[in-house]
Amino acid sequence: MTVTYSELSAKGLVIEKHPNPTQFENHSDLPSSRATDYLLEVTWTIDQGWGTPSLHPYGPLSLDPASSVLHYATTCFEGMKAYRSFDGKKVTLFRPLDNINRLNDSCARASLPQLEPNAALALLEKFVEMEARFIAPGSFIYLRPMVMGTNAHLGLTTPTEAKFLIMASMMPKLNAAPLKLCSSPPDQIRAWKGGFGYAKLGANYGPTLKANNEAIKNGFSQVLWLMGEEGIVTEAGGANFFAVIKNEKTGKDEIMTCPLTTGVILPGVTRRSVLELLRNKYTSEGVEVNEKEFTISDIEKASDEGRLVEAFAVGTAYFIAPVQTIRTPAGKDISVPMSIGTSGDYAHYIKETLSQIMWSKVEHPWSHPVASAQ
Ligand SMILES: *Cc1c(COP(=O)(O)O)cnc(C)c1O
């Protein structure tokens, strides 16, 4: 008998109604960090490809203890949000195909199967439609698509079975206090050339918790991940990092962020959007927006010479977070200017502009309406 391989498809989605859906009067009554009611699940095998997707009540998975993911970290994920406009009428995603394409890049790095992008988007929309009642006007839910290797075989081999899952959770109100960053300890590194820092693999995150816990214990919010002897600044926790300095030669502001070319940083959708917004708005004013390597010493020197303008971290989870302090590896605290009190001008501009797009105050091609969600 010949077996045909099926690509991921949203066709035939089976919806198993929740017997006991969460009841709530106000969204504020819902505990933060709690999962919503449903889980989307699609299974894959190497011979038959993707099976029929199902949306069923959220609950524990049953995995064989020999499952690939539990031993070899064959897992990757995405972090997205579904937003509801302030008037309550529109539910949107933000550049969702960028996330799906990145999930596919992550899958490729971990030898996991690819998702047909439009099918993955259709399933994401179905999921959001189902859970839209959890999104308060002017708010969001956090979406977590993931792929993992589930075949039960202790030999170190390419996954022959996998699952694509989508869950969502409520998120605590963001703490809007500016970030205090602590340079990563000299004996730890988040990612390296030839590694997989560019992919959202589970394997990238567990090992960062040690430094993160240490930083939090010392009163910081996140780790500023440095790379190499020279201390190249890569990322801030799970967010991309931007610094603005006055260029020594031109005297103009220069906005800098680590480039994607070395494969050590995660290519954030927010990062990309921020670069596009900044280039559009400020290039004509002579401000340079550069994806280039810079070091913690460059920041320290700019600060010593009064040329440090601002710094901020960007990502879906923490959105646009101004930075107020950076501790260098030598233990010196650099105080980062904040031109308008709790933020610098650039971070403020980006945050305002992106907020308007995300919460549908303006029409924008980056905003993807989920037409069927009410
Ligand atoms: C997810 C993530 C980001 C941010 O990416 P967005 O697409 O903007 O959410 C940045 N750095 C790391 C390490 C991440 O995991």
The ligand as a Tripos MOL2 file, in Angstrom:
@<TRIPOS>MOLECULE
LIG
   15    15     1     0     0
SMALL
NO_CHARGES

@<TRIPOS>ATOM
      1 C1         11.2300   36.0320   21.0440 C.3       1 LIG1
      2 C2         12.5330   36.6980   21.2650 C.ar      1 LIG1
      3 C3         12.7820   38.0260   20.8660 C.ar      1 LIG1
      4 C4         11.7060   38.9310   20.3640 C.3       1 LIG1
      5 O1         11.1220   38.5400   19.1720 O.3       1 LIG1
      6 P1          9.7260   39.1720   18.7540 P.3       1 LIG1
      7 O2          9.4160   38.5120   17.4640 O.co2     1 LIG1
      8 O3          9.9190   40.6260   18.6140 O.co2     1 LIG1
      9 O4          8.7660   38.8480   19.8310 O.co2     1 LIG1
     10 C5         14.0520   38.5240   21.0230 C.ar      1 LIG1
     11 N1         15.0460   37.7970   21.5620 N.ar      1 LIG1
     12 C6         14.8480   36.5280   21.9710 C.ar      1 LIG1
     13 C7         15.9780   35.7720   22.5480 C.3       1 LIG1
     14 C8         13.5820   35.9460   21.8440 C.ar      1 LIG1
     15 O5         13.3930   34.7090   22.2750 O.3       1 LIG1
@<TRIPOS>BOND
     1     1     2 1
     2     2     3 ar
     3     2    14 ar
     4     3     4 1
     5     3    10 ar
     6     4     5 1
     7     5     6 1
     8     6     7 2
     9     6     8 1
    10     6     9 1
    11    10    11 ar
    12    11    12 ar
    13    12    13 1
    14    12    14 ar
    15    14    15 1
@<TRIPOS>SUBSTRUCTURE
     1 LIG1         1 GROUP 0 **** ****
